[in-house]
Amino acid sequence: MNRLVKRVNAVLMALIMGISGVLFTAGLFFNTQVVTASAAEDTIVLRVCNWEEYIDEGGWDKEDTIDLESGDIIGENSMVSDFEDWYYQTYGKKVKVQYSCLGTNEELYNMLTLGDDYDLVCPSEYMIMKLMAEGWLEPFSEDFYNTDIEYNYYAKGVSPFIKKTFDENKINEEPWSRYAAGYMWGITGIVYNPEKVTQQEASTWTIIDNDKFRRQITIKDNVRDSMFAALGAIKADKLTSQEFINQPDYKERLADEMNDTSDETINDIQDYLQMVKDNAYSFETDSAKADMITGKVVAGYQWSGDAVYTLDQADEDDFELDFAVPEESTNLYFDGWVMLKSGINGNSEKKQAAQSFINFLSKPENAVRNMNYIGYTSVISGGDSDVVYNYAKWNYGADSDGTDTVDYKLGYFFSGDSDDERYILKVPAEQTYRQLSAQYPSEEVMDRSAVMQYFDSDENARINQMWINVRCYNLNKVPVWGWIVAAVVIIILIVTAIRMKFNKRY
C-alpha cells in the first residue's frame, strides 16, 4: 500500500512539475514575444529613397581627412548609420533607415503610382513640382523652419540664395519651401578642351551645332536638358541682345523664354535637335566624362557636378579641360528632399524622423562630407558656421605666395550680400573657368540662370513626341515619294507571301 501511494504521489508530482515547466516555458516565450514586439514598436522605420552614390558611405582612410581651419572632417561610418546613432542620442528613440536608390525621376514616379511606399525621397526640381501639383507631398511641420530650435540645421544653414529660390517659386500658389528642402544644386554648361576649342566658342549653346566640331561634341540624352540647350541656341540672338538683357523684368522674361512650349517653338526645337543629332558625337548620360578625358571628343554638355569630376580626373592625367557657361542662359537645377503623404500617413514620430534626417544631413560638417563624396554642391552655406566656406577655401584658395590670383565673390551664396568681405575668396585666376566656377558659379552667371518648370500633360505629350521624332525618326519628314516606295515594297511582300502559300497547297 505504501509503495502504491508513493508511486501515485510520484506520478502526480511528475505531472505537476511537467505542467509547471510547460507553463513556465510558455510564460518565458510569451514574455519574450512581448519584449520583442515592444522593442520593434519602439523603433521608427524610416524608408528613404535617393539617387545612387548620392550620400557619404563612410570608410574614409586617414589620408582622406579634410583638415579645415575649423577642425578635421572624416567619414568613418556611413551617413545613414551616423544618423541612426545621432537620432537615438538626441531624441532617445531608435530609428532604422531602410535606404534604397532610384535611377531616374520617372522611375520614382512610376514606383509611386504602382504603390511603392517611401517616407522621404530626393527627386529633382521638376519632379518636386509635379508631385506638389498632384498632391503627393506632406508639408513640413510649422517648427521645421524655426531657427531657435537647436537641431534645425537646415533652417539655420541653408544658403540665402537657395532659400529665396525655394520661397519665390510656387506651385498652386504654395512655395516650394512648404514641401521641399534642398539637397544639392548646380547649373549646366560646356566642358571643353582649351587646345581645341576657345572659351568664346564654348560659351554658347550654338557650339552643339558648330560643324567645326562635327562628331566631336556630346549632348545629354534626355529631353529636358537637350530642349534647354536647343532653346538657348535657337533664341541666342534675342537672349544676348542688350535690349533684352536690360529689361527691368529680365529674369522673368528669361524664364519665360527658356520655358517656351508653344507649338511653333517645339517644332523649331525638333528641327534644331535633328540637325544637332547629325553633328554630335553622341547623345549620352554618363559616357562623356570618359570621352572627354580620353580625348574622343573636344567638348560636351555637362551638369556642373559632373564637370567638376571630369576636370578632377583630367588633372590626375595631366590633361587640361575647362568649363564654360553659355552666355544665353544656364539651367539652374536642384535635388531636394520631400516627404510623401502616403508614407508618413499621419504618423508624427515618422515625420519628425524624416525632418531630422534632412536636418542631420544639413549639419555643416555633414554637408561637407556629402559634397566631398558626391562632387556636387550642397545647398547649405552654414549660417553662423564657417565650415562650408572653409571647405571651399580648402579646395580652391590660392597659396599665400601665389601669383596670378583674383578675388572671387561668394557672398551672394553664403550671406546674401554680394560684397560681403567675409566671403571674398582669393583664388588662382584659372579657377574662374575651371572647378570653382562649376561648383560655385559667380553671381554674374547666376543672374542669367533659369529654372526649367515641369510640364503639364498636354505639354508633356507634345514634347515627348518631339523627342521620339528626334531620337528615332520623324515620320512627318518622310517625303511623298518615300511613302510610295514603302507602299510598293509592302505590296510586293504581301503578293509574294500569298503566292508562296498558294504554291505549297498545290
Secondary structure by P-SEA (a helix, b strand, c coil): caaaaaaaaaaaaaaaaaaaaaaaaaaaaaaaaaaaaaaaaabbbbbbbbccccccccccccccccccccbbbbbcccaaaaaaaaaaaaccbbbbbbbbbbccaaaaaaaaaacccccbbbbcaaaaaaaaaacccccccccccccccccccccccccaaaaaaaaacccccccccccccccccbbbbbbbccccccccccccccccccccccccbbbbccaaaaaaaaaaaaacccccccccccccaaaaaaaaaaacccaaaaaaaaaaaaaaaaccccccccaaaaaaaaccccbbbbcaaaaaaaaaaaaaacbbbbbbbbccbbbbbbbbbbbbcccccccaaaaaaaaaaaaaaacaaaaaaaaaaccccccccccccaaaaaaaaacccccccccbbbbbbcccccccccccccccccccccccccccccccccaaaaaabbbbbbbcaaaaaaaaaaaaaaaccccccccaaaaaaaaaaaaaaaaaaaaaaaaaac
